[in-house]
Amino acid sequence: RLQSKAPRIRFVYEAGPCGYGLYRQLVNKGFDCMVCAPSLIPKKPGERVKTDRRDAIKLVRSLRAGDLSVVYVPSVDDEAFRDLARTWVSARDDLKRARQQLKAFLLSHGVRYTGRADWGAAHQRWLGAHAFDSAWQQLAFEEHRRTIEDRFAQCARLETALREAVPNWRFYPAVLGLQSMRGVQFTTAVGMLAELGDLSRFAHPRQLMAW
């Protein structure tokens, strides 16, 4: 229906939680499609009424004026690897949060570790030997510890999966190159490249740093 009205059609939509499936479908059908950054769409002062029709008109006008900022769309494989990396980062954040909750629980009951609470072997032995007088508090304490053990096992599984997957990733040489820099380890290199994607899309280092 649209092709019958115009010789050339361009599609544009805002990046959102539904991913890039629509973009890939349109591109595979031979259409020109652009995914724009919602936070960078120009807005007029006092413009508060938001409907689908108004948004569509505003997007078309901004596209025609060249005021939209394009969002980088990763390849299917790059997006899949990024999903794995993000899941790993989320698991590490959950592990950190679980450890903080256990520390807060012990602190609230006046239980303090005299050594270095670095979750090493000595710290783990101390946690395993401690017991509360109240059965209810002991149950809560054991649940905190069990949560930490589960999160730690999850992090180990995901890190193993990443190390096995990264040699087959097209950016593996870049991962090795970043690790040759001082202070950049495997976790940092993989996390950076999983989010940045193809570095050649940046014409200048200033663009990379601005991103």
Backbone hydrogen bonds, N-H to C=O, Kabsch-Sander energy under -0.5 kcal/mol:
donor,donor_aa,acceptor,acceptor_aa,energy
5,K,2,L,-1.6
6,A,2,L,-1.1
11,F,32,D,-3.0
13,Y,34,M,-1.8
15,A,36,C,-2.5
19,G,16,G,-1.2
21,G,18,C,-0.7
24,R,20,Y,-2.3
25,Q,21,G,-2.1
26,L,22,L,-2.3
27,V,23,Y,-2.5
28,N,24,R,-2.2
29,K,25,Q,-1.1
30,G,27,V,-1.7
31,F,26,L,-2.4
32,D,9,I,-1.0
33,C,31,F,-0.6
34,M,11,F,-1.8
36,C,13,Y,-2.2
36,C,34,M,-0.6
37,A,69,S,-2.2
40,L,37,A,-1.3
41,I,38,P,-1.3
47,E,44,K,-1.8
48,R,46,G,-1.2
51,T,49,V,-0.5
55,D,51,T,-2.6
56,A,52,D,-2.4
57,I,53,R,-2.4
58,K,54,R,-2.6
59,L,55,D,-2.4
60,V,56,A,-2.3
61,R,57,I,-2.4
62,S,58,K,-2.4
63,L,59,L,-2.5
64,R,60,V,-2.4
65,A,61,R,-1.8
66,G,62,S,-0.7
66,G,63,L,-0.7
67,D,62,S,-2.7
68,L,62,S,-0.5
70,V,68,L,-0.6
71,V,35,V,-3.4
79,E,75,S,-2.5
80,A,76,V,-2.0
81,F,77,D,-2.4
82,R,78,D,-2.3
83,D,79,E,-2.3
84,L,80,A,-1.8
85,A,81,F,-2.4
86,R,82,R,-2.9
87,T,83,D,-2.1
88,W,84,L,-1.9
89,V,85,A,-2.2
90,S,86,R,-2.6
91,A,87,T,-2.1
92,R,88,W,-2.1
93,D,89,V,-2.3
94,D,90,S,-2.3
95,L,91,A,-2.2
96,K,92,R,-2.4
97,R,93,D,-2.4
98,A,94,D,-2.4
99,R,95,L,-2.2
100,Q,96,K,-2.1
101,Q,97,R,-2.1
102,L,98,A,-1.9
103,K,99,R,-2.4
104,A,100,Q,-2.4
105,F,101,Q,-2.2
106,L,102,L,-2.5
107,L,103,K,-2.5
108,S,104,A,-2.2
109,H,105,F,-0.7
109,H,106,L,-0.8
110,G,107,L,-1.6
111,V,106,L,-2.8
112,R,110,G,-0.7
114,T,112,R,-0.5
117,A,115,G,-0.7
118,D,116,R,-2.2
124,Q,120,G,-2.5
125,R,121,A,-2.3
126,W,122,A,-2.1
127,L,123,H,-2.1
128,G,124,Q,-2.3
129,A,125,R,-1.6
130,H,126,W,-1.2
138,Q,134,S,-2.3
139,L,135,A,-2.0
140,A,136,W,-2.1
141,F,137,Q,-2.6
142,E,138,Q,-2.5
143,E,139,L,-2.0
144,H,140,A,-2.0
145,R,141,F,-2.1
146,R,142,E,-2.6
147,T,143,E,-2.2
148,I,144,H,-1.8
149,E,145,R,-2.3
150,D,146,R,-2.4
151,R,147,T,-2.4
152,F,148,I,-2.6
153,A,149,E,-2.2
154,Q,150,D,-2.1
155,C,151,R,-2.5
156,A,152,F,-2.1
157,R,153,A,-2.2
158,L,154,Q,-2.4
159,E,155,C,-2.6
160,T,156,A,-2.1
161,A,157,R,-2.2
162,L,158,L,-2.3
163,R,159,E,-2.5
164,E,160,T,-1.9
165,A,161,A,-1.9
166,V,162,L,-2.7
168,N,165,A,-1.5
169,W,166,V,-1.5
172,Y,169,W,-1.7
175,V,171,F,-1.9
176,L,172,Y,-2.2
177,G,173,P,-2.2
178,L,174,A,-2.5
179,Q,175,V,-1.6
180,S,176,L,-0.7
180,S,177,G,-0.8
181,M,178,L,-1.7
184,V,181,M,-1.7
185,Q,183,G,-0.7
189,A,185,Q,-2.6
190,V,186,F,-2.6
191,G,187,T,-2.1
192,M,188,T,-2.5
193,L,189,A,-2.2
194,A,190,V,-2.3
195,E,191,G,-1.3
196,L,192,M,-2.8
197,G,193,L,-2.4
199,L,197,G,-0.6
201,R,198,D,-1.4
202,F,199,L,-1.7
203,A,201,R,-0.6
207,Q,204,H,-1.0
208,L,204,H,-1.5
209,M,205,P,-2.4
210,A,206,R,-2.4
211,W,207,Q,-2.2
